[in-house]
Amino acid sequence: MRRCGGVARAGQLRTAGVGRRMLEKAVAEGVVQRVRPGIYALAGADPLLMRCAETNSMLTCASAARAHGLWLLAEPEALHLLRPDGKLKAADAVVHRGTWKEPEGAFIASLMDTLMHALACLPELEALVMVESAALQQRVTVAELRGLLRGPGSRRALAILDLVDRGADSLIETVARVHLRRAGFRVDPQVTVAGVGSMDHIVEDCVDVELDGKEHRRPESRQKDYERDLAAQAQGYAVVRFGYADVVHRPEWMVERVRAVVARRLALGGLPDRRQRVDHYIRPAEGSGR
């Protein structure tokens, strides 16, 4: 039951070798509780999974992102549930009906369903980071998702898929890339420069934009960052760094700071040698759908 997240159907337990008498004894001793006929839970089980068990539904969209190991830009304000027959009314939940692939577990929608619901439901950047993280883990391709989108109602979802790129190590890299490109900058993500290492984004061929997550707060990480920045500057790059709050909560300020640095660097001339660079991520084969 722990492997199932603390909540399981009777059929799952039988498959795992739990007989009827064993289950009845566990209920009698208070080890597990009967949520409803055929569904059992451990004490202290995830309340969201309990909710799914009680309503015969599954977590999906943003509510299933962490279960699938996906990036999540913002915690969902409402619970997102999948109930294919639509026979669920809940004032505090968003109920999705569409389904494209059978789930592997009892109460978590499949990865494909989770992403399709996100594309249809969430704000643009929130859906993008979920899709891009799944694509970078090579668990789904943009081509597969495109193949499921049909009709004029799919236009918004298709536009989000157009934003997926080949490389990002974190969700703030994805978000920063979108904001910078929409501001008119040329942005090359995840490029390795000889003598420096991997750069998060090279903007207009001359500015190294680094996006720092929590791991950069450690003293040893900061020391490596200082050494990298010096190496990049020695090759002619200007270096700017931004954190999560800069990218997510004040992107306009981030963009304007990059604009000022780019303008100053271009005015100085003598741009870095592009021959020093190689793609950090291997570009996908033609037709692979990224």
C-alpha positions as CSV (number, residue, x, y, z in Angstrom):
1,M,0.0,0.0,0.0
2,R,2.9,2.4,0.6
3,R,4.1,1.7,-2.9
4,C,0.6,2.7,-4.1
5,G,0.9,6.0,-2.2
6,G,-1.1,4.7,0.8
7,V,-4.4,4.2,-1.0
8,A,-5.2,1.0,-3.1
9,R,-8.0,-0.8,-4.7
10,A,-8.9,-4.3,-3.5
11,G,-7.9,-5.7,-6.9
12,Q,-4.4,-4.2,-6.6
13,L,-3.9,-5.7,-3.2
14,R,-5.1,-9.2,-4.4
15,T,-2.6,-8.9,-7.3
16,A,0.1,-8.2,-4.7
17,G,-0.8,-11.3,-2.8
18,V,-3.0,-9.8,0.0
19,G,-5.8,-12.3,0.7
20,R,-9.3,-11.4,1.9
21,R,-8.6,-12.6,5.4
22,M,-5.4,-10.7,5.7
23,L,-7.1,-7.6,4.5
24,E,-10.0,-8.0,7.0
25,K,-7.6,-8.5,9.8
26,A,-5.7,-5.3,8.9
27,V,-8.9,-3.4,8.9
28,A,-10.0,-4.9,12.2
29,E,-6.6,-4.0,13.8
30,G,-6.8,-0.4,12.4
31,V,-3.7,-0.9,10.2
32,V,-5.8,0.2,7.2
33,Q,-9.2,1.7,6.8
34,R,-11.9,1.0,4.3
35,V,-12.5,4.2,2.4
36,R,-15.4,2.8,0.4
37,P,-16.3,-0.6,-0.9
38,G,-13.2,-2.0,-2.6
39,I,-10.9,0.8,-1.6
40,Y,-8.5,0.9,1.4
41,A,-6.0,3.4,2.8
42,L,-3.3,3.5,5.4
43,A,-3.6,5.9,8.3
44,G,-2.1,9.3,7.3
45,A,-2.5,8.6,3.5
46,D,-2.3,11.5,1.1
47,P,-5.6,13.4,1.5
48,L,-5.6,14.1,-2.2
49,L,-5.5,10.4,-3.0
50,M,-8.1,9.9,-0.4
51,R,-10.3,12.4,-2.2
52,C,-9.7,10.5,-5.5
53,A,-10.7,7.3,-3.8
54,E,-13.9,8.8,-2.4
55,T,-14.9,10.3,-5.7
56,N,-13.7,7.5,-8.1
57,S,-11.4,10.0,-9.9
58,M,-7.7,10.6,-10.5
59,L,-5.3,13.5,-10.0
60,T,-4.4,15.2,-13.3
61,C,-3.1,18.4,-14.8
62,A,-1.1,20.5,-12.2
63,S,-2.3,18.3,-9.3
64,A,-0.5,15.3,-10.9
65,A,2.7,17.1,-11.9
66,R,4.8,16.2,-8.8
67,A,3.6,12.6,-8.9
68,H,5.0,12.4,-12.5
69,G,8.2,14.2,-11.6
70,L,7.4,17.2,-13.7
71,W,8.4,20.9,-13.1
72,L,5.6,22.9,-11.5
73,L,5.7,26.7,-11.8
74,A,2.9,27.5,-9.5
75,E,0.9,25.4,-7.0
76,P,-2.6,24.9,-8.3
77,E,-5.3,27.0,-6.7
78,A,-7.9,24.3,-7.2
79,L,-7.6,20.5,-7.3
80,H,-7.5,19.0,-10.8
81,L,-9.3,15.7,-11.1
82,L,-10.0,13.3,-14.0
83,R,-13.4,11.7,-14.2
84,P,-14.0,10.5,-17.8
85,D,-17.7,10.1,-17.3
86,G,-18.0,13.7,-16.1
87,K,-20.3,12.6,-13.2
88,L,-18.5,14.6,-10.6
89,K,-19.4,18.1,-9.4
90,A,-17.1,19.8,-7.0
91,A,-16.9,23.5,-6.3
92,D,-13.3,23.3,-5.2
93,A,-12.0,21.2,-8.1
94,V,-11.5,21.4,-11.9
95,V,-12.9,18.2,-13.4
96,H,-11.4,17.0,-16.7
97,R,-13.1,14.4,-18.9
98,G,-10.8,13.6,-21.8
99,T,-8.5,10.6,-21.6
100,W,-5.9,9.4,-24.1
101,K,-3.9,6.7,-22.3
102,E,-4.6,4.3,-19.5
103,P,-2.9,5.2,-16.2
104,E,-0.3,2.9,-14.6
105,G,-1.7,3.4,-11.1
106,A,-5.2,3.7,-9.6
107,F,-5.4,7.4,-8.7
108,I,-2.9,9.3,-10.8
109,A,-3.8,10.0,-14.5
110,S,-1.4,8.9,-17.1
111,L,1.5,11.2,-18.1
112,M,-0.1,11.8,-21.5
113,D,-3.5,12.7,-20.0
114,T,-1.8,15.0,-17.4
115,L,0.0,16.9,-20.1
116,M,-3.0,17.2,-22.4
117,H,-5.1,18.5,-19.6
118,A,-2.3,21.0,-18.7
119,L,-2.2,22.3,-22.3
120,A,-5.9,22.9,-22.4
121,C,-6.3,24.3,-18.9
122,L,-3.3,26.0,-17.4
123,P,-1.8,29.4,-18.1
124,E,0.7,29.3,-21.0
125,L,4.0,29.2,-19.0
126,E,2.7,26.8,-16.4
127,A,1.7,24.3,-19.1
128,L,5.0,24.9,-21.0
129,V,7.3,24.0,-18.1
130,M,5.4,20.7,-17.5
131,V,5.5,19.7,-21.1
132,E,9.2,20.7,-21.5
133,S,10.3,18.8,-18.4
134,A,8.6,15.6,-19.7
135,A,10.1,16.1,-23.2
136,L,13.6,16.6,-21.7
137,Q,13.2,13.5,-19.7
138,Q,12.4,11.8,-23.1
139,R,9.2,10.5,-21.7
140,V,7.1,12.1,-24.4
141,T,7.7,14.0,-27.6
142,V,6.1,17.2,-28.9
143,A,5.2,15.2,-32.0
144,E,3.2,12.7,-29.9
145,L,1.3,15.6,-28.2
146,R,0.7,17.3,-31.5
147,G,-0.8,14.2,-33.0
148,L,-3.5,14.2,-30.3
149,L,-4.6,17.8,-30.9
150,R,-7.4,18.3,-33.4
151,G,-9.7,21.1,-34.4
152,P,-9.7,24.9,-33.9
153,G,-9.9,24.5,-30.2
154,S,-6.4,23.1,-30.2
155,R,-4.8,26.3,-31.5
156,R,-3.7,27.5,-28.1
157,A,-2.2,24.2,-27.1
158,L,-0.3,24.0,-30.4
159,A,1.1,27.5,-29.8
160,I,2.4,26.4,-26.4
161,L,4.1,23.3,-28.0
162,D,5.8,25.7,-30.5
163,L,7.7,27.2,-27.5
164,V,9.3,23.9,-26.4
165,D,13.0,24.0,-27.0
166,R,15.8,21.5,-26.9
167,G,17.5,22.3,-23.6
168,A,16.8,23.6,-20.1
169,D,18.1,22.4,-16.7
170,S,15.3,24.1,-14.8
171,L,11.9,25.7,-15.2
172,I,13.4,29.2,-14.7
173,E,15.6,28.6,-17.7
174,T,12.5,27.8,-19.8
175,V,10.6,30.8,-18.5
176,A,13.6,33.2,-19.0
177,R,14.1,32.0,-22.5
178,V,10.5,32.7,-23.5
179,H,10.5,36.2,-22.0
180,L,13.8,37.1,-23.6
181,R,12.8,35.8,-27.1
182,R,9.5,37.7,-26.9
183,A,11.5,40.8,-26.2
184,G,13.2,40.3,-29.5
185,F,16.5,38.8,-28.5
186,R,18.3,35.9,-30.1
187,V,18.7,33.3,-27.4
188,D,20.8,30.1,-27.8
189,P,20.0,27.8,-24.8
190,Q,22.4,25.4,-23.2
191,V,25.6,26.0,-25.2
192,T,29.0,24.7,-24.1
193,V,31.9,27.1,-24.7
194,A,35.4,25.8,-24.7
195,G,37.3,26.9,-21.6
196,V,34.2,27.9,-19.8
197,G,31.7,25.1,-19.8
198,S,27.9,25.1,-20.2
199,M,26.1,28.4,-20.5
200,D,22.4,28.6,-19.7
201,H,21.6,31.1,-22.4
202,I,23.8,33.1,-24.8
203,V,21.9,36.2,-25.8
204,E,22.8,38.1,-29.0
205,D,26.1,36.2,-29.2
206,C,27.7,38.2,-26.5
207,V,25.9,38.0,-23.1
208,D,25.9,34.9,-20.9
209,V,22.6,34.8,-18.9
210,E,22.8,32.4,-16.0
211,L,19.7,31.3,-14.1
212,D,20.5,30.3,-10.5
213,G,18.4,27.8,-8.5
214,K,18.8,26.9,-4.9
215,E,21.9,24.7,-5.5
216,H,23.8,27.9,-6.4
217,R,23.5,29.1,-2.8
218,R,26.0,26.6,-1.5
219,P,29.5,28.1,-0.9
220,E,31.2,25.5,-3.2
221,S,28.7,26.2,-6.0
222,R,29.2,30.0,-5.7
223,Q,33.0,29.5,-6.0
224,K,32.5,27.5,-9.2
225,D,30.2,30.2,-10.5
226,Y,32.8,32.9,-9.8
227,E,35.5,30.9,-11.7
228,R,33.1,30.3,-14.6
229,D,32.2,33.9,-14.8
230,L,35.8,35.0,-14.9
231,A,36.5,32.5,-17.7
232,A,33.5,33.7,-19.7
233,Q,34.5,37.3,-19.3
234,A,38.1,36.5,-20.4
235,Q,36.6,35.3,-23.7
236,G,34.6,38.5,-24.2
237,Y,31.2,37.6,-22.7
238,A,29.3,39.8,-20.4
239,V,27.7,37.7,-17.6
240,V,24.5,38.4,-15.7
241,R,22.8,36.2,-13.2
242,F,19.2,36.0,-12.1
243,G,17.3,33.9,-9.5
244,Y,13.8,32.5,-9.3
245,A,12.1,35.6,-8.1
246,D,13.7,37.7,-10.8
247,V,12.5,35.4,-13.6
248,V,9.0,34.5,-12.2
249,H,7.9,37.6,-10.3
250,R,9.6,40.5,-12.2
251,P,10.4,39.3,-15.7
252,E,10.1,42.9,-17.2
253,W,13.0,44.0,-14.9
254,M,15.1,41.0,-15.9
255,V,14.5,41.7,-19.6
256,E,15.4,45.4,-19.3
257,R,18.6,44.6,-17.4
258,V,19.6,42.1,-20.2
259,R,18.8,44.7,-22.8
260,A,21.1,47.3,-21.1
261,V,24.0,44.8,-20.8
262,V,23.6,43.6,-24.5
263,A,23.5,47.2,-25.7
264,R,26.7,48.1,-23.8
265,R,28.5,44.9,-24.9
266,L,27.6,45.4,-28.6
267,A,28.8,49.0,-28.4
268,L,32.2,47.8,-27.2
269,G,32.6,45.5,-30.3
270,G,35.0,42.5,-30.6
271,L,32.4,39.8,-30.0
272,P,33.3,36.3,-28.8
273,D,34.4,33.7,-31.3
274,R,31.3,31.5,-32.1
275,R,33.7,28.7,-33.2
276,Q,34.4,28.0,-29.5
277,R,30.8,26.8,-29.0
278,V,29.1,23.5,-29.3
279,D,25.5,22.5,-28.6
280,H,25.2,21.2,-25.0
281,Y,22.2,19.1,-25.9
282,I,22.2,16.9,-29.0
283,R,19.6,18.2,-31.5
284,P,16.9,15.7,-32.2
285,A,16.7,13.9,-35.5
286,E,14.4,15.5,-38.1
287,G,10.8,14.5,-37.6
288,S,11.4,13.3,-34.0
289,G,9.2,16.2,-32.7
290,R,11.9,17.4,-30.3
